[in-house]
Amino acid sequence: MKLIGDSMFGYPIKQLAREYGRFLVVGVFNVLVCFLLYELFVLIDPLPAYTLGIAFLISESISSVISHYLHRRVTFQSSSPYGRSLKRTLVIYAVSIGIASIIHHFVADVWVSDNLDPQMVEYVSWYLNTALVGMIAFLALRFIAFPPSDEEEE
């Protein structure tokens, strides 16, 4: 990462910190919405042979769009074109999920030690992975999906 004094990529660190705080609040809200949607679609059971997978797919899809909207309006207060930023956001989410899944697989499934409780390794991996990938996703959203240059063009 290119740090220059009190800026990152020429973007003020204080502004980035405020946005990260809002990112975390939006993230907590979105996880709750996703969970409630998931539970709702489990109850509705739109495709009985695949109840949990379909409920997860639908809830994740809806909450990804909600998350994009909230990050656009609340986290970054961006005027980036909606369609372009939505496409970029969904790609960032897909890459983030892929990276997180691979890391989690290797830590929780492959790198299991006889000396450690496998469930503890799983949970520690999940939490650390979420923090690492969450930070990467935040930076990608700020500089790719909602680039500061979009604000400068107004």
N, C-alpha and C positions, 0 to 999 in steps of 0.2 A: 504494500500500500504506500502510496506516495503522500507523505506527510510534509507539509510546509508550514512551519511555525504553528499557528493555531488554526490550521485548515487541513482538510483532507481532499485531495484532488481539486484544490482551489475552492473548497466549500467549507464554510465556517464550522468548526468543531462544536461550538455552543449550539448552533442551529441543528446540527446532526444529533446532538444529545437530546434536545427537546423533541425532535422527531422520533428518536428511538424510544423515548418515554411514551409518546402517543402510540407508537407501533406496538409496544407491550400491552397497553390498555386495550387497543383494538384487537390484538391477538387473544387476550383472555376472553373478551366479549365474543369473538368469533368461535372460539372453542366451545363456549357454552351454547351458542346458537347451533353449531354443528352437532353437538351431542343431543340437544333437544330434537332437532330434525331427524337424527338417526333413530332415536327412540320412537318418534312418531311414525317413521316409515317401517320400523320393525312391527309396530302395532297394525298399521295399514296392511302390511304384507302384500305388496303389489305383485310379487312373483314367488309364490310359496316354495318352490323348489330351491330358490336362492335367496332366502329372506335376508340374511345378514349381509351378504355381499352387495345385493341390490340396495339395501338400506344405506350401506356405507357409501356406495357410488353416488346415489342421489343426494345424500346429505353433504358429502364432500363437494360435489358439483355446485350445489346451491350456495354453500358457505364460501366457496372460492370466489364466486361472483360478488357476494355481499362483502367479503374481505377486500376485494379490489376496490369496490365503491368506497368503503370506509377509509382505506389507505389513501385513495385519491383525494377524498374530501377532508378527512380528519388528520391522518398522519402527516401527509406531505402538503396538503392544501394546494394541490397541483391543478394546473389548467391544461395538462397534457391531453391531447385528443383521446376521447374515451375508448374508441375501438382499438387504436394502436396500443394504448397502455394496457387494455384488457388482454390483448393477444400476448404482449410481452410478459405480463404478470402470470398468465397461465403457463407460459413456457418456463418461467422462473420457478413456479410452484412444482411443475412436473420434474424439472431438473433437481430441485431441492428434495423432493420425495425420493427420487432415484438415488441420489447421493446418500441420504439418510438411511434408506433401506439397505444399501450395500454396506455402509459402515456398521449398522446395527447387526446385520447378518454375520459379518466377520467377528465382531466383538462378542455378541451374545450366542451365536450358534457355533462358530468355528473355534474361537479362542476361549475355550472353557477349560479352566484349571481344576484339577482334583482338590486343590487347596481352598477354592472359593465356592461359595454358594451360587449355583447357576442362576437362581432367581434374582439374587442381589446383583450379579454381573449384568443380567438383562435390564434391570431397572436403572442401574448406574449408567449403562450404555444409553438407554433411552433418554435419560435426563441430560447427560452431557452432549449427546448427539443433537437433541432438540436445541440446546443453547448454541452449539457451533453452527448448525445448519440455519438456525433462526437468524443469527448475526449475518451470515453470508446472504441469506434471502433479503434481509433488511437493506444491506448495501446494494444488492442487485436491483431491488425495487427503487431505491433512491436514485441510482445513477443510470439505470437502463430503462425501467418501466416509466418512471416519473423523473426524467432528467432535469436538473436545474436549468438547462439551456431552454427548455420549453417556457419557463417563466420569463426568461430574458427576451424572448421573441415577441412578447405582448406589447 
